[in-house]
Amino acid sequence: MKPVRVVTLCWVLLLVSRLGATRKESPEEASFYYGNFPLGFSWGVGSSAFQTEGAWDQHGKGPSIWDTFTHSGKGNVLGDETADVACNSYYKVQEDVALLRELHVSHYRFSLSWPRLLPTGVRADGVNRKGIQFYSDFIDALLKSNITPIVTLHHWDLPQLLQAKYGGWQNVSMANYFSDYANLCFEAFGDRVKHWVTFSDPRTMAEEGYETGHHAPGLKLQGTGLYKAAHHVIKAHAQVWHAYNDTWRSQQQGLVGISLNCDWGEPVDLSNPKDIEAAERYLQFCLGWFANPIYAGDYPQVMKDHIGRKSAEQGLEMSRLPVFSLQEKSYIKGTSDFLGLGHFTTRYITERNYPSGQGPSYQNDRDLVELVDPNWPDLGSKWLYSVPWGFRRLLNFAQTQYGNPLIYVTENGASQKLHCTQLCDEWRIRYLRGYTNEMLKAIKDGANVKGYTSWSLLDKFEWERGYSDRYGFYYIDFNKKNRPRYPKASVEYYKRIITANGFPNTREVESWYFKALEICSINNQMLAAGEFNSLIIKPCN
């Protein structure tokens, strides 16, 4: 495996050189590219069940680990908020489909709630027919509006009973329960759904749920729990892909993939081989952790080397990173019809050796430090900076690293900059313009990107951040029982990109920006006049 690593490191050097990297500016970002996306490129927006649906205990739905986590009263979520109602989307299907039509999107990425369909998580215990009917009606409503459903099977909301009885993703039996659930979904919806995502951002699910405890189920099994959870998730993904391939594909003719989120890692010092190696390690511990088994049959060699060495230094007889058998490697390799790629921001990476004596942890295993440039636009979140050029580099990395896979961008977006009612979201427009243009450049470079999902349709429940971060194209007043929706300026701008399928020329693209702000100004005047009288205005100073 060593030669593979050398080739990859050489590739990073060549990529950085080819794109003309510099610490002062990014030429590829400074030069805006005017042109069109390929014919048939799919534009969309996304969401997830737990973050938007509400109706947490209605019509036969069982509890999820996130219901338990938010109801604990232990301060797990900012302001002790819950998603009991969230966006109330369970009761607002037609309204949300109308918003999708207004955006002119060609697809909508959403997730199914496992405990809404199987209240205990176990198919043998019984299927919730009201849950089946809800999603069936929703899918039909999308198709009636010529909107393609891209359906995620699992976006973090594991049925609570599977966690309580078996330990959730710490237990390999989850793969069988997940496969039973997936087959139910293929059976019920596969005649109409042709794009399936098994897991959404499983790296965060494993790290925050089983390492830091910041997410449900809130476990802090440092240096072990996340690797075991990820190992079982990868097995579960492969099992579901094979189930679809063997049983459903011939009649349904759909695609099954996985959605992996990763920021770009840029070496701090391009003349320092250790920084280049650290940046490569960052990407392998992030994206390669899941993508390498699926595309190459095993974990990245750098993960096996680092975690194995540190485990030995900590007195362990075996590596904390689980091992796939030869049979499992063969079974897992090739189990993706497309690569779903989520991306939000970029980090500068430099090497730092963490002594094994500090104890096992994912952060220490990587031996690196993440840095940000203070000149990068700050979008208000502690972690999210607008660095569009990193998106192009990540797409090119995935294209080269995994053999030119079919790629769907499954998450990309910016959160609210100010804690106020802000319909004129200029920063989101700039983010959207920059990132979609870098994606267009990556396609011109040769990346096989077939679709883009902007995150997200609505402001929604943002996990441990509650309702403090807002990613939506539509503002939601969470103080109102009916959760009214209001369009932000970015709605108009995104709609123009979609209609043009790209960026035609300087004059037209500039006009989009001013038109979006003009509409936003009119909406603000209506708000001031009380015509949107249900919205409580919190001014932006």
C-alpha positions as CSV (number, residue, x, y, z in Angstrom):
1,M,0.0,0.0,0.0
2,K,2.9,2.4,0.4
3,P,3.3,3.2,-3.3
4,V,-0.4,4.2,-3.4
5,R,0.3,6.8,-0.7
6,V,3.3,8.2,-2.6
7,V,1.3,8.6,-5.8
8,T,-1.5,10.3,-3.8
9,L,1.0,12.8,-2.2
10,C,2.5,13.5,-5.6
11,W,-1.0,14.1,-6.9
12,V,-1.7,16.7,-4.1
13,L,1.5,18.5,-5.1
14,L,0.5,18.5,-8.8
15,L,-3.0,19.6,-8.0
16,V,-1.9,22.5,-5.8
17,S,0.6,23.5,-8.5
18,R,-1.9,23.2,-11.3
19,L,-4.5,25.4,-9.5
20,G,-1.9,28.0,-8.7
21,A,-2.3,28.1,-5.0
22,T,-0.9,31.0,-3.0
23,R,-1.3,32.1,0.6
24,K,-2.3,35.6,-0.4
25,E,-5.1,35.0,-2.8
26,S,-6.7,32.3,-4.9
27,P,-6.5,33.1,-8.7
28,E,-9.1,30.5,-9.6
29,E,-11.6,32.2,-7.3
30,A,-10.6,35.7,-8.5
31,S,-11.3,34.7,-12.1
32,F,-15.1,34.2,-12.4
33,Y,-16.1,31.7,-15.1
34,Y,-19.0,32.5,-17.3
35,G,-20.6,29.5,-19.0
36,N,-23.3,26.8,-18.7
37,F,-23.6,23.6,-16.8
38,P,-24.1,20.4,-18.8
39,L,-27.5,19.8,-20.4
40,G,-29.7,18.0,-17.9
41,F,-27.7,19.1,-14.8
42,S,-30.0,18.6,-11.8
43,W,-30.5,21.6,-9.4
44,G,-32.1,21.1,-6.0
45,V,-32.4,21.8,-2.3
46,G,-32.4,19.5,0.7
47,S,-33.5,18.8,4.2
48,S,-33.8,16.0,6.7
49,A,-36.8,14.4,8.5
50,F,-35.8,15.1,12.1
51,Q,-34.9,18.7,11.4
52,T,-38.1,19.7,9.7
53,E,-41.0,17.3,10.1
54,G,-42.1,17.8,13.7
55,A,-45.1,15.5,14.7
56,W,-42.5,13.6,16.8
57,D,-45.1,11.3,18.4
58,Q,-48.0,11.6,16.0
59,H,-49.7,8.9,13.9
60,G,-47.8,6.0,15.2
61,K,-44.2,7.3,15.0
62,G,-41.8,5.8,17.5
63,P,-39.1,7.8,19.4
64,S,-35.7,8.3,17.9
65,I,-32.4,8.8,19.7
66,W,-32.6,12.5,18.9
67,D,-36.1,12.7,20.6
68,T,-34.5,11.1,23.7
69,F,-31.4,13.4,23.5
70,T,-33.4,16.6,23.2
71,H,-35.9,15.6,25.9
72,S,-33.3,14.7,28.4
73,G,-33.2,18.1,30.1
74,K,-29.4,17.9,30.4
75,G,-28.7,20.9,28.2
76,N,-27.7,18.9,25.2
77,V,-29.2,21.5,22.9
78,L,-28.8,25.2,23.0
79,G,-31.7,26.7,24.8
80,D,-33.0,23.2,25.6
81,E,-34.8,23.3,22.2
82,T,-36.5,20.3,20.7
83,A,-37.6,19.3,17.2
84,D,-41.1,18.3,18.5
85,V,-42.6,20.7,16.0
86,A,-39.6,21.9,14.1
87,C,-40.8,23.3,10.7
88,N,-44.1,21.5,11.1
89,S,-43.4,20.0,7.6
90,Y,-45.4,16.9,8.4
91,Y,-48.5,19.0,8.2
92,K,-47.3,21.4,5.5
93,V,-46.5,19.1,2.6
94,Q,-48.4,21.0,-0.1
95,E,-47.0,24.3,1.1
96,D,-43.4,23.1,1.0
97,V,-43.9,21.5,-2.5
98,A,-45.2,24.9,-3.6
99,L,-42.0,26.5,-2.3
100,L,-40.0,24.0,-4.4
101,R,-42.0,24.9,-7.5
102,E,-41.3,28.6,-6.8
103,L,-37.5,27.8,-6.7
104,H,-37.7,26.0,-10.0
105,V,-35.6,23.1,-8.6
106,S,-35.5,19.8,-10.5
107,H,-34.9,17.6,-7.4
108,Y,-35.6,17.6,-3.7
109,R,-33.3,15.7,-1.3
110,F,-35.1,14.6,1.9
111,S,-34.8,11.8,4.4
112,L,-37.2,9.2,5.7
113,S,-37.7,8.8,9.4
114,W,-36.9,5.2,10.3
115,P,-39.0,5.3,13.5
116,R,-41.9,6.9,11.6
117,L,-42.0,3.8,9.4
118,L,-40.8,1.2,11.9
119,P,-41.6,2.5,15.4
120,T,-39.3,0.1,17.2
121,G,-36.8,0.0,14.3
122,V,-37.5,-3.7,13.8
123,R,-39.6,-4.7,10.8
124,A,-40.9,-7.9,12.5
125,D,-42.4,-5.7,15.2
126,G,-44.8,-4.1,12.7
127,V,-44.9,-1.4,10.1
128,N,-46.6,2.0,10.6
129,R,-48.9,2.2,7.7
130,K,-49.6,5.9,8.3
131,G,-45.9,6.6,7.9
132,I,-45.9,4.7,4.7
133,Q,-48.9,6.7,3.4
134,F,-47.3,10.0,4.5
135,Y,-44.1,9.5,2.5
136,S,-46.0,7.9,-0.4
137,D,-48.3,11.0,-0.7
138,F,-45.2,13.3,-0.4
139,I,-43.4,11.5,-3.2
140,D,-46.5,11.6,-5.4
141,A,-46.8,15.4,-4.7
142,L,-43.2,16.0,-5.8
143,L,-43.6,13.9,-8.9
144,K,-46.8,15.7,-9.8
145,S,-44.8,18.9,-9.7
146,N,-42.0,17.4,-11.9
147,I,-39.6,17.3,-9.0
148,T,-37.4,14.3,-8.6
149,P,-37.1,12.8,-5.1
150,I,-33.6,12.0,-3.9
151,V,-34.3,10.0,-0.7
152,T,-32.0,9.4,2.2
153,L,-32.6,6.4,4.3
154,H,-30.8,7.4,7.4
155,H,-30.0,11.0,8.5
156,W,-29.0,10.4,12.2
157,D,-32.5,9.6,13.7
158,L,-31.9,6.0,14.8
159,P,-35.0,4.4,16.5
160,Q,-34.5,4.8,20.2
161,L,-35.3,1.1,21.0
162,L,-32.4,-0.1,18.8
163,Q,-30.1,2.2,20.8
164,A,-31.5,1.1,24.2
165,K,-31.6,-2.6,23.4
166,Y,-28.5,-3.1,21.3
167,G,-26.3,-0.1,21.7
168,G,-27.1,1.4,18.3
169,W,-24.3,1.6,15.8
170,Q,-21.9,0.0,18.4
171,N,-23.6,-3.2,17.5
172,V,-23.0,-5.0,14.2
173,S,-26.6,-6.2,14.3
174,M,-27.7,-2.7,13.1
175,A,-26.7,-3.8,9.6
176,N,-29.4,-6.4,9.5
177,Y,-32.0,-4.1,11.0
178,F,-31.1,-1.3,8.6
179,S,-31.2,-3.7,5.6
180,D,-34.8,-4.8,6.7
181,Y,-35.8,-1.1,6.9
182,A,-34.2,-0.3,3.5
183,N,-35.9,-3.2,1.8
184,L,-39.3,-2.0,3.2
185,C,-38.5,1.4,1.6
186,F,-37.5,-0.1,-1.7
187,E,-40.7,-2.1,-1.7
188,A,-43.0,0.8,-0.8
189,F,-41.4,3.6,-2.7
190,G,-38.9,2.2,-5.2
191,D,-41.4,2.2,-8.1
192,R,-41.2,6.1,-7.9
193,V,-37.8,6.8,-6.2
194,K,-34.8,6.3,-8.4
195,H,-32.1,7.9,-6.3
196,W,-31.3,6.5,-2.9
197,V,-28.8,7.7,-0.3
198,T,-28.1,5.1,2.4
199,F,-26.4,7.4,5.0
200,S,-26.0,11.2,5.3
201,D,-22.7,12.4,6.7
202,P,-21.9,9.2,8.7
203,R,-18.5,10.7,9.8
204,T,-20.3,13.4,11.9
205,M,-22.8,10.9,13.1
206,A,-20.1,8.6,14.4
207,E,-17.7,11.3,15.7
208,E,-20.3,13.5,17.4
209,G,-22.5,10.7,18.6
210,Y,-19.9,8.2,19.9
211,E,-16.7,10.3,20.4
212,T,-17.5,13.8,21.6
213,G,-21.1,13.1,22.8
214,H,-22.3,16.4,21.3
215,H,-24.9,14.5,19.3
216,A,-27.3,11.7,20.0
217,P,-26.9,9.2,21.5
218,G,-24.4,11.3,23.5
219,L,-21.7,8.7,24.1
220,K,-18.1,9.6,24.8
221,L,-16.2,6.4,23.8
222,Q,-13.0,8.3,22.9
223,G,-10.8,6.8,20.2
224,T,-12.9,3.6,19.9
225,G,-16.7,4.3,19.7
226,L,-16.6,6.3,16.5
227,Y,-14.4,3.7,14.6
228,K,-16.7,0.9,15.6
229,A,-19.8,2.8,14.7
230,A,-18.3,3.7,11.3
231,H,-17.3,0.1,10.7
232,H,-20.8,-1.1,11.2
233,V,-22.3,1.8,9.1
234,I,-20.0,0.8,6.2
235,K,-21.1,-2.8,6.4
236,A,-24.7,-1.7,6.6
237,H,-24.3,0.5,3.5
238,A,-22.8,-2.4,1.6
239,Q,-25.5,-4.8,2.6
240,V,-28.2,-2.4,1.5
241,W,-26.5,-1.8,-1.9
242,H,-26.3,-5.5,-2.5
243,A,-29.9,-6.0,-1.5
244,Y,-31.0,-3.4,-4.0
245,N,-28.7,-4.8,-6.7
246,D,-29.8,-8.4,-6.2
247,T,-33.5,-7.9,-5.6
248,W,-34.8,-4.5,-6.8
249,R,-32.5,-3.0,-9.5
250,S,-33.7,-5.0,-12.4
251,Q,-37.3,-3.9,-12.0
252,Q,-36.8,-0.4,-10.5
253,Q,-33.7,0.7,-12.4
254,G,-32.6,3.1,-9.6
255,L,-29.2,4.2,-8.1
256,V,-27.9,3.7,-4.6
257,G,-25.1,5.8,-3.1
258,I,-23.9,7.4,0.1
259,S,-23.5,11.1,1.1
260,L,-20.1,11.9,2.6
261,N,-19.3,15.4,4.0
262,C,-15.8,16.8,4.0
263,D,-14.1,20.2,4.1
264,W,-11.1,20.8,1.9
265,G,-7.7,20.6,3.6
266,E,-5.0,22.9,2.2
267,P,-1.3,22.7,3.3
268,V,-0.2,25.7,5.2
269,D,3.3,25.6,3.7
270,L,3.4,24.3,0.1
271,S,7.1,23.9,0.3
272,N,6.9,21.7,3.5
273,P,6.3,18.0,2.7
274,K,5.1,17.4,6.2
275,D,2.3,20.0,5.8
276,I,1.4,18.4,2.4
277,E,1.3,15.0,4.0
278,A,-0.8,16.4,6.9
279,A,-3.3,17.8,4.5
280,E,-3.5,14.5,2.7
281,R,-4.0,12.8,6.0
282,Y,-6.8,15.2,6.9
283,L,-8.7,14.3,3.7
284,Q,-8.2,10.6,4.2
285,F,-9.4,10.7,7.9
286,C,-12.4,12.7,6.6
287,L,-13.5,11.5,3.2
288,G,-11.3,8.5,2.7
289,W,-12.5,6.9,6.0
290,F,-15.8,5.9,4.3
291,A,-15.0,6.4,0.6
292,N,-11.9,4.2,0.4
293,P,-13.6,1.0,1.7
294,I,-16.5,1.6,-0.8
295,Y,-14.2,2.4,-3.8
296,A,-11.0,0.5,-2.9
297,G,-12.1,-2.2,-0.4
298,D,-10.3,-1.0,2.7
299,Y,-9.5,1.9,5.0
300,P,-6.9,4.3,3.8
301,Q,-3.4,3.1,4.6
302,V,-2.6,6.3,6.5
303,M,-5.5,5.6,8.9
304,K,-4.3,2.0,9.5
305,D,-0.8,3.2,10.0
306,H,-1.5,6.0,12.4
307,I,-4.2,4.4,14.5
308,G,-2.3,1.1,14.6
309,R,0.9,2.7,15.8
310,K,-0.8,4.9,18.4
311,S,-2.8,1.9,19.7
312,A,0.4,-0.1,20.1
313,E,2.0,2.8,22.0
314,Q,-1.0,2.9,24.2
315,G,-0.5,-0.7,25.2
316,L,-3.2,-2.2,23.1
317,E,-2.8,-5.6,21.4
318,M,-5.0,-4.7,18.5
319,S,-5.6,-1.4,16.6
320,R,-8.5,0.6,17.7
321,L,-9.5,0.8,14.0
322,P,-11.4,-2.4,13.2
323,V,-10.3,-4.7,10.4
324,F,-12.3,-5.9,7.4
325,S,-11.9,-9.6,6.5
326,L,-10.9,-10.4,2.9
327,Q,-14.4,-11.5,2.2
328,E,-15.8,-8.2,3.7
329,K,-13.4,-6.1,1.6
330,S,-14.6,-7.8,-1.6
331,Y,-18.2,-7.4,-0.5
332,I,-17.9,-3.7,0.3
333,K,-15.8,-2.6,-2.7
334,G,-17.8,-1.2,-5.5
335,T,-21.0,-0.6,-3.5
336,S,-21.9,2.8,-4.8
337,D,-23.6,3.9,-8.0
338,F,-22.7,7.5,-7.2
339,L,-20.8,9.5,-4.7
340,G,-22.8,12.0,-2.7
341,L,-20.5,14.8,-1.6
342,G,-21.3,17.4,1.0
343,H,-19.1,20.4,1.5
344,F,-19.2,23.7,3.3
345,T,-15.8,25.2,4.0
346,T,-12.0,24.8,3.9
347,R,-9.2,24.6,6.5
348,Y,-5.5,25.2,6.3
349,I,-3.6,22.1,7.7
350,T,-0.2,21.8,9.3
351,E,1.4,18.8,11.1
352,R,1.4,18.5,14.8
353,N,2.4,15.3,16.6
354,Y,0.2,14.4,19.5
355,P,1.8,12.1,22.1
356,S,0.0,8.7,22.4
357,G,0.1,9.3,26.2
358,Q,-2.6,11.9,25.8
359,G,-5.0,9.1,25.4
360,P,-7.0,7.8,22.4
361,S,-9.0,10.2,20.3
362,Y,-9.9,10.8,16.7
363,Q,-8.3,14.3,16.9
364,N,-5.0,13.0,18.3
365,D,-4.9,10.1,15.8
366,R,-4.7,12.5,12.9
367,D,-1.6,14.4,14.1
368,L,-2.5,17.7,12.6
369,V,-3.9,21.2,13.3
370,E,-6.8,22.9,11.4
371,L,-6.4,26.6,10.8
372,V,-8.4,29.4,9.2
373,D,-7.4,32.5,7.3
374,P,-8.6,35.6,9.2
375,N,-9.3,37.2,5.9
376,W,-11.8,34.6,4.9
377,P,-15.4,35.9,5.0
378,D,-16.9,34.9,8.3
379,L,-20.5,33.7,8.0
380,G,-21.3,33.9,11.7
381,S,-20.8,30.3,12.6
382,K,-17.7,29.3,14.5
383,W,-16.7,26.8,11.8
384,L,-18.1,28.1,8.5
385,Y,-16.1,30.4,6.4
386,S,-16.7,31.2,2.7
387,V,-13.8,29.7,0.8
388,P,-15.2,28.7,-2.7
389,W,-11.9,27.6,-4.2
390,G,-11.7,24.7,-1.8
391,F,-14.8,23.2,-3.3
392,R,-13.2,22.9,-6.8
393,R,-10.2,21.2,-5.2
394,L,-12.3,18.7,-3.3
395,L,-14.3,17.8,-6.4
396,N,-11.1,17.3,-8.3
397,F,-9.6,15.2,-5.5
398,A,-12.7,12.9,-5.4
399,Q,-12.7,12.6,-9.2
400,T,-9.1,11.5,-9.2
401,Q,-9.0,9.5,-6.0
402,Y,-12.0,7.3,-6.6
403,G,-11.8,6.6,-10.3
404,N,-14.0,9.4,-11.8
405,P,-17.2,8.5,-10.0
406,L,-20.6,9.9,-10.8
407,I,-20.9,12.7,-8.2
408,Y,-24.0,14.4,-6.8
409,V,-23.3,17.4,-4.5
410,T,-25.7,16.5,-1.7
411,E,-25.1,19.4,0.8
412,N,-23.6,22.9,0.3
413,G,-24.8,26.1,2.0
414,A,-24.3,29.0,4.4
415,S,-25.9,29.8,7.7
416,Q,-27.5,33.0,9.0
417,K,-24.9,35.7,9.5
418,L,-26.7,37.7,12.1
419,H,-29.1,36.7,14.9
420,C,-32.0,38.8,13.5
421,T,-34.8,38.5,11.0
422,Q,-32.8,38.9,7.8
423,L,-34.6,38.4,4.4
424,C,-31.8,40.2,2.5
425,D,-29.2,37.5,2.8
426,E,-26.5,39.0,0.6
427,W,-23.8,36.8,2.2
428,R,-25.7,33.7,1.1
429,I,-26.0,35.0,-2.4
430,R,-22.3,35.6,-2.5
431,Y,-21.6,32.1,-1.1
432,L,-24.0,30.5,-3.6
433,R,-22.5,32.4,-6.5
434,G,-18.9,31.5,-5.5
435,Y,-19.4,27.9,-4.7
436,T,-21.6,27.0,-7.7
437,N,-19.1,28.8,-10.0
438,E,-16.2,26.7,-8.6
439,M,-18.3,23.6,-9.1
440,L,-18.7,24.7,-12.8
441,K,-14.9,25.0,-13.0
442,A,-14.5,21.5,-11.5
443,I,-16.8,20.1,-14.2
444,K,-14.7,21.9,-16.9
445,D,-11.7,20.3,-15.2
446,G,-13.3,16.8,-15.7
447,A,-15.2,16.1,-12.5
448,N,-18.3,14.1,-13.3
449,V,-20.8,16.2,-11.3
450,K,-24.4,15.5,-12.3
451,G,-26.4,17.5,-9.7
452,Y,-26.2,20.1,-6.9
453,T,-28.2,20.2,-3.7
454,S,-28.2,23.6,-1.9
455,W,-28.6,23.3,1.9
456,S,-31.3,24.0,2.8
457,L,-34.9,24.6,1.7
458,L,-36.0,25.9,5.1
459,D,-34.6,27.3,8.3
460,K,-34.8,24.2,10.6
461,F,-33.6,22.5,13.8
462,E,-29.8,22.5,13.7
463,W,-29.0,19.7,16.1
464,E,-27.1,20.8,19.2
465,R,-27.4,24.4,18.0
466,G,-31.2,24.3,18.2
467,Y,-32.7,27.1,16.1
468,S,-29.8,29.5,16.4
469,D,-28.3,28.8,12.9
470,R,-30.4,29.4,9.9
471,Y,-29.5,27.7,6.5
472,G,-32.8,28.1,4.7
473,F,-33.8,29.9,1.6
474,Y,-37.0,30.4,3.4
475,Y,-37.1,32.1,6.8
476,I,-39.4,30.4,9.4
477,D,-40.9,32.2,12.4
478,F,-40.5,29.6,15.0
479,N,-42.4,31.7,17.5
480,K,-45.6,31.1,15.5
481,K,-47.5,27.9,15.9
482,N,-48.1,27.5,12.2
483,R,-44.4,28.1,11.3
484,P,-45.0,30.6,8.5
485,R,-42.4,30.6,5.7
486,Y,-40.9,33.8,4.1
487,P,-38.6,34.0,1.0
488,K,-35.2,35.4,1.4
489,A,-33.3,37.3,-1.4
490,S,-31.3,34.1,-2.2
491,V,-34.5,32.5,-3.4
492,E,-34.6,34.9,-6.4
493,Y,-30.9,34.5,-7.0
494,Y,-30.8,30.7,-7.0
495,K,-33.9,30.6,-9.2
496,R,-32.0,32.7,-11.8
497,I,-29.0,30.3,-11.7
498,I,-31.3,27.3,-12.2
499,T,-33.2,28.9,-15.1
500,A,-30.0,29.9,-16.9
501,N,-28.3,26.6,-16.0
502,G,-25.2,28.6,-15.2
503,F,-23.8,32.1,-15.6
504,P,-24.4,33.6,-19.0
505,N,-22.5,36.9,-18.9
506,T,-21.3,39.6,-16.6
507,R,-24.2,42.0,-17.2
508,E,-26.9,39.4,-16.7
509,V,-25.4,37.8,-13.6
510,E,-24.9,41.2,-12.0
511,S,-28.6,42.0,-12.7
512,W,-29.6,38.9,-10.8
513,Y,-28.0,40.3,-7.6
514,F,-29.7,43.7,-7.9
515,K,-33.1,42.1,-8.8
516,A,-32.9,39.8,-5.7
517,L,-32.1,42.7,-3.4
518,E,-34.9,44.8,-5.0
519,I,-37.5,42.0,-4.3
520,C,-36.0,41.7,-0.8
521,S,-36.4,45.4,-0.3
522,I,-40.1,45.2,-1.3
523,N,-40.6,42.4,1.1
524,N,-39.1,44.4,3.9
525,Q,-41.4,47.3,3.1
526,M,-44.3,44.9,3.3
527,L,-43.1,43.7,6.6
528,A,-42.8,47.3,7.8
529,A,-46.3,48.0,6.6
530,G,-47.6,45.0,8.5
531,E,-48.6,43.0,5.4
532,F,-46.5,40.1,6.8
533,N,-48.0,40.8,10.2
534,S,-47.3,37.4,11.6
535,L,-43.5,37.9,11.4
536,I,-41.8,39.4,14.5
537,I,-39.0,41.7,13.2
538,K,-35.7,41.7,15.0
539,P,-33.7,44.5,13.3
540,C,-30.1,44.0,12.2
541,N,-27.9,46.7,13.5
